[in-house]
Amino acid sequence: MRFETISVHAGDRPDKRYGAISVPIYQTSTFVFEDVGKTRGFDYSRTANPTRKVLQDTIAQLEGGKAGFAFATGMAAEATVLHLLKAGDHIISGDDVYGGTYRLLQNVMTDFGIEVTFLRLNDRKKIEAAVKKNTKMIWFETPSNPLLNIVDLEMIADIAKKHKLLSVIDNTFATPFFLKPIEFGIDLVVHSTTKYLNGHCDVVGGAVVTTTDELSERMQFLLNALGTCAAPFDCWLVLRGIETLACRMRQHEANAKAVADYLNGHRAVKKVFYPGLKTHPGHIVAKRQMKGFGGMVSFEINGGMAAVTRFLKRIKVFSLAESLGGVASLAEHPGTMSHASMAPDHRKKVGINENLIRLSIGLENVDDLIEDLEQALKQR
Ligand SMILES: *Cc1c(COP(=O)(O)O)cnc(C)c1O
């Protein structure tokens, strides 16, 4: 089956009992045993739930992995994956990851004896030089949040194999519609399903896809032991979102391309970050490994905080809000919003400047989006 078909049909559906075409929401904590010591396949919803199972199977199939796991949030998914490690282990992480990921690694995991090195993952020699005896994991995003930097998946998979590291990608921005990391040899895929997979800004959720039986078994153990799993109704919302993922991603991308082209060269704009632009440093690698460049566009506005504030106050079709990947276009200021949890000197080091604005391009008519940007960018 192809992507669009998997999105609609994967997992155990339609429902066996009454033929409901929409996956039933099994809003139950516990399941009645058939006999002593004999279940009907489910016993307690933390461990497993039929609605969650359909979502997990669907995401796993879309990513081309072994098994899927659905979590309460993207951060719950990340926290669970990090429990694959133990005190004394070392992680190499991309330096421009989501602010919450940076906070979890830097301000939480270090208290449990996990060491972290943040690094721009664009140079094989530098990455290999950062590998230590206790390095166990390499964690990254591509395109990254919010700078849309591109990481070469083949290179990471190769380094990971050579040094026996677990490679983990946060595939939230690209989604499996544009990028299939497992085809390049990446070990684990993480998602904030809050974003494109759900796509309607009405749920928070996370997911993980594994590539081996050993990892699948351990993830199921951790999900159950930590209790980080997603609720049935939330799973149903994400399932409904995924049914239209392909259509939405095509349109998000078409709109984002038009917006990036419009901003590129605009008088009030200093720099545009979009991997689809030929001038983007990761364009060639992105073109090789991705089927499309996605729906996120960041840019630096001319001027400082005053220019940022003026722009964010003036937007009308775009809403000033964190998060991304929904049908409605959003604009935000990483410095004070999505990446406020990153230490200021770290933000500066990785290039998240004060005048950076991140746009999540929605599914409105693109002419309305561009007209809105035009009036908001007017310098007087
Ligand atoms: C939002 C986001 C997360 C965190 O997900 P939540 O669902 O908000 O917990 C992780 N990674 C990326 C790239 C994100 O954009």
The ligand as an SDF file (V2000), in Angstrom:
LIG
                    3D

 15 15  0  0  0  0  0  0  0  0999 V2000
    6.6520   20.7090   19.6490 C   0  0  0  0  0  0  0  0  0  0  0  0
    7.8560   19.9080   19.4330 C   0  0  0  0  0  0  0  0  0  0  0  0
    8.2630   18.9490   20.3630 C   0  0  0  0  0  0  0  0  0  0  0  0
    7.5340   18.7330   21.6730 C   0  0  0  0  0  0  0  0  0  0  0  0
    6.2770   18.1970   21.4810 O   0  0  0  0  0  0  0  0  0  0  0  0
    5.0240   18.4180   22.4790 P   0  0  0  0  0  0  0  0  0  0  0  0
    3.9400   17.6610   21.8200 O   0  0  0  0  0  0  0  0  0  0  0  0
    4.7900   19.9060   22.5440 O   0  0  0  0  0  0  0  0  0  0  0  0
    5.4170   17.8760   23.8070 O   0  0  0  0  0  0  0  0  0  0  0  0
    9.3860   18.1910   20.0750 C   0  0  0  0  0  0  0  0  0  0  0  0
   10.0770   18.3780   18.9310 N   0  0  0  0  0  0  0  0  0  0  0  0
    9.7160   19.2970   18.0150 C   0  0  0  0  0  0  0  0  0  0  0  0
   10.5150   19.4360   16.7650 C   0  0  0  0  0  0  0  0  0  0  0  0
    8.6030   20.0930   18.2280 C   0  0  0  0  0  0  0  0  0  0  0  0
    8.2630   21.0090   17.3270 O   0  0  0  0  0  0  0  0  0  0  0  0
  1  2  1  0
  2  3  1  0
  2 14  2  0
  3  4  1  0
  3 10  2  0
  4  5  1  0
  5  6  1  0
  6  7  2  0
  6  8  1  0
  6  9  1  0
 10 11  1  0
 11 12  2  0
 12 13  1  0
 12 14  1  0
 14 15  1  0
M  END
$$$$
